[in-house]
Amino acid sequence: MFLKRTYRSICKSLEKPVLPLALLTLWVLLSSGCGAETRGHEAPDEIAIDTKTPTFEEIQLLMKIKCQNCHSTTPGKFAPANTPPIALDNEEEFTKRLSSTRNRVFFTPDNPMPPDYGTPLTDREKEALKKYIDTLEAQTSDDTPIETNLLFADVSTALAEKCGVCHSSTAKISPPELDDLEDYKNSRSSVLSSIENERMPKNTTGFKETVEGRNILDWLKGGKDVFPQEESN
């Protein structure tokens, strides 16, 4: 009925019949939904996955169903043209992107990934993914606390100048938002890794060897207000 009304409206406005090709074009546009697949209000499908000790095979299946239509070596036809060239096809590539995956999935609520209109993760899938990333990060880094008296108050100015310029609720240039101590506690491992591997701060080679850089790293590695402390019995 909608197509018929639209057809009649167009014909009336033009005061002559519309060519079959024009009607065919209209049908394609209306039925294609602008070329994007959406889920509407349907609940997202959930894969069977262990939230306590997830394996890469389970995470790989999760990535295949929920992420790899866009993020793979062979993206699907509905992948946006500006999709970053991120491959999540194998364990090595996934491991390289632990920090960015964590930030993109868990710390960008205004622009979630996977997007809500596509194949969003369920709460259980998010729990399993976070557990897997936490476990893998612990295995690939020396997370033994160092001795330091540094606290957030000692490095907050440097953090605001070097990190908050892009990563803050005010700037909103890049996730995650790093406004306060709680934010740094949630993102401690990824911030530490980014500075040590000189991915951050942007365009600041050698920052980790400066006084500010060393203080921030030492605080992230052992500061009593940011480093996970063992519970005393």
matplotlib code that plots the C-alpha trace (Angstrom):
import matplotlib.pyplot as plt

x = [0.0, 2.8, 4.5, 1.1, 0.5, 4.0, 3.7, 0.4, 1.8, 4.7, 2.6, 0.2, 3.0, 4.5, 1.1, 2.3, 3.1, 6.4, 8.7, 9.1, 12.8, 12.0, 9.5, 12.1, 14.6, 12.1, 11.4, 15.1, 15.7, 12.7, 13.4, 17.2, 17.1, 20.0, 22.1, 22.5, 21.4, 19.8, 18.3, 15.6, 14.3, 15.2, 17.2, 20.8, 21.7, 24.0, 26.6, 27.4, 30.6, 32.3, 32.4, 34.9, 37.6, 36.9, 39.2, 40.4, 38.2, 35.2, 36.3, 37.2, 33.6, 32.3, 34.5, 33.3, 29.6, 29.7, 32.7, 34.3, 31.7, 33.6, 36.9, 38.7, 41.0, 37.9, 35.2, 31.6, 29.8, 28.0, 31.2, 31.3, 33.9, 35.7, 36.1, 39.7, 41.8, 41.6, 41.9, 40.5, 40.9, 43.6, 45.0, 48.2, 46.3, 43.7, 46.5, 48.1, 44.8, 43.8, 44.0, 42.1, 39.5, 38.9, 38.6, 36.3, 33.9, 33.7, 34.5, 32.6, 29.0, 28.0, 29.3, 29.4, 31.2, 29.7, 27.0, 23.5, 22.0, 24.2, 25.3, 25.7, 27.3, 25.1, 26.0, 27.2, 29.4, 30.9, 31.7, 33.5, 35.4, 36.5, 37.6, 39.6, 41.3, 42.1, 43.6, 45.7, 47.0, 48.1, 49.9, 51.7, 52.9, 54.9, 52.3, 54.2, 53.8, 56.9, 57.7, 56.6, 55.0, 53.5, 49.7, 47.2, 47.6, 51.3, 50.8, 47.3, 48.6, 50.9, 48.1, 45.7, 48.3, 49.5, 46.4, 43.3, 43.8, 42.3, 41.0, 38.4, 34.7, 35.4, 37.6, 35.9, 38.5, 39.3, 38.3, 38.6, 37.6, 40.2, 38.8, 39.6, 41.3, 38.5, 38.9, 42.6, 41.9, 39.6, 42.0, 45.3, 46.6, 45.8, 47.3, 50.4, 50.8, 50.2, 52.9, 55.5, 55.0, 55.1, 51.7, 50.8, 51.0, 50.7, 53.7, 55.8, 58.7, 60.7, 58.0, 58.5, 62.1, 61.2, 60.6, 56.9, 56.7, 58.7, 56.5, 53.3, 54.7, 55.9, 52.5, 50.6, 52.9, 52.7, 50.7, 48.6, 45.5, 45.6, 47.3, 45.1, 46.0, 45.8, 43.1, 44.4, 42.9]
y = [0.0, 2.4, 1.8, 2.4, 5.6, 6.8, 5.9, 7.7, 10.8, 11.0, 10.5, 13.2, 15.7, 15.0, 14.8, 11.9, 8.2, 7.3, 5.2, 1.6, 2.2, 5.0, 2.8, 0.0, 2.4, 3.5, -0.1, -0.9, 2.2, 1.4, -2.3, -2.0, 0.2, 2.3, -0.8, -1.5, -4.5, -3.6, -5.6, -3.1, -4.0, -7.7, -9.1, -9.9, -13.5, -15.0, -17.6, -20.3, -19.1, -19.8, -16.6, -18.1, -19.5, -18.5, -20.0, -18.3, -20.7, -19.3, -15.7, -16.4, -17.6, -14.5, -12.2, -14.1, -13.7, -10.2, -8.3, -9.8, -8.7, -5.4, -6.2, -9.0, -9.5, -10.0, -7.6, -8.1, -6.0, -4.0, -2.8, 1.0, 2.5, 4.2, 1.1, 1.0, -1.8, -4.0, -7.8, -10.0, -13.3, -14.9, -15.0, -13.1, -10.1, -10.2, -10.2, -7.1, -5.2, -6.1, -2.5, -1.0, -3.8, -3.2, 0.5, 0.3, -2.3, -1.2, 2.5, 4.1, 4.0, 6.8, 5.0, 1.3, -1.4, -3.6, -1.0, -1.4, -1.4, -4.3, -7.3, -6.0, -8.1, -9.5, -8.9, -12.5, -12.1, -8.9, -10.6, -13.4, -11.0, -8.9, -12.0, -13.3, -9.9, -9.6, -13.1, -12.6, -9.2, -10.8, -13.5, -11.1, -8.5, -8.4, -7.1, -7.4, -4.1, -1.9, 0.1, 3.7, 6.4, 8.1, 8.7, 10.1, 13.6, 13.5, 12.7, 14.1, 17.3, 15.4, 13.0, 15.8, 17.5, 14.3, 12.1, 14.2, 16.4, 13.6, 11.1, 13.0, 13.6, 17.2, 16.5, 13.3, 12.8, 9.2, 6.5, 5.8, 8.8, 9.4, 12.1, 10.8, 8.1, 5.6, 5.9, 5.2, 2.2, 0.8, 1.4, 1.0, -2.0, -0.4, 3.0, 1.4, -0.7, 2.3, 4.4, 1.6, 0.7, 4.4, 4.4, 7.2, 10.1, 10.7, 12.2, 12.2, 9.8, 9.0, 10.3, 7.2, 8.2, 11.7, 12.5, 12.9, 9.7, 7.7, 9.0, 8.1, 4.6, 4.0, 5.2, 2.8, 0.0, 0.4, 3.4, 2.2, 4.1, 2.7, -0.7, -3.7, -4.4, -7.9, -8.3, -8.9, -11.7]
z = [0.0, 0.8, -2.6, -4.3, -2.5, -3.2, -6.9, -7.2, -5.4, -7.7, -10.8, -9.7, -9.0, -12.4, -14.1, -16.2, -15.6, -14.1, -16.2, -15.1, -14.5, -12.0, -10.2, -10.0, -8.6, -5.9, -5.0, -4.6, -2.4, -0.1, 0.2, 0.7, 3.9, 2.5, 2.2, 6.0, 7.9, 11.2, 14.1, 15.1, 18.5, 18.3, 21.2, 20.0, 19.4, 22.1, 21.5, 24.1, 25.9, 29.2, 31.3, 33.8, 31.6, 28.0, 25.3, 22.2, 20.2, 21.9, 21.5, 17.9, 17.3, 19.0, 16.8, 13.7, 14.4, 16.0, 14.6, 11.5, 9.0, 9.2, 11.1, 9.2, 6.3, 4.1, 5.4, 4.3, 1.7, 4.4, 6.2, 6.2, 3.9, 6.7, 8.8, 10.3, 8.9, 12.0, 11.6, 14.3, 12.4, 14.4, 18.0, 17.2, 15.7, 18.5, 21.1, 19.6, 20.0, 23.5, 24.7, 21.8, 21.8, 25.5, 25.1, 22.1, 23.5, 27.2, 27.3, 24.4, 25.5, 23.2, 20.2, 21.1, 19.2, 17.9, 17.2, 18.7, 15.2, 14.0, 16.1, 19.7, 22.4, 25.2, 28.8, 29.1, 25.9, 27.3, 30.6, 28.8, 26.5, 29.5, 31.4, 28.4, 27.8, 31.6, 31.6, 28.5, 29.6, 32.9, 31.0, 28.7, 31.1, 34.4, 36.7, 40.0, 41.8, 42.3, 45.4, 45.0, 47.2, 44.2, 44.2, 41.7, 43.1, 42.2, 38.5, 37.8, 36.2, 33.9, 33.0, 32.2, 29.9, 28.2, 28.2, 29.0, 25.9, 23.9, 26.4, 28.5, 28.7, 27.7, 24.7, 23.5, 20.8, 21.5, 24.0, 26.8, 28.9, 31.6, 33.9, 37.3, 39.4, 38.9, 35.1, 35.4, 37.7, 35.1, 32.2, 34.1, 32.0, 28.7, 29.6, 30.9, 27.8, 25.5, 27.2, 27.5, 23.8, 22.9, 21.3, 23.6, 24.0, 20.3, 18.5, 21.7, 21.1, 24.2, 26.7, 28.9, 29.5, 30.8, 34.4, 33.9, 31.9, 34.5, 37.3, 35.5, 34.7, 38.3, 39.6, 37.2, 38.2, 42.0, 43.1, 46.1, 44.9, 41.4, 41.5, 42.5, 46.0, 47.5, 50.1, 53.6, 55.6]

ax = plt.figure().add_subplot(projection="3d")
ax.plot(x, y, z, "-o")
ax.set_aspect("equal")
plt.show()
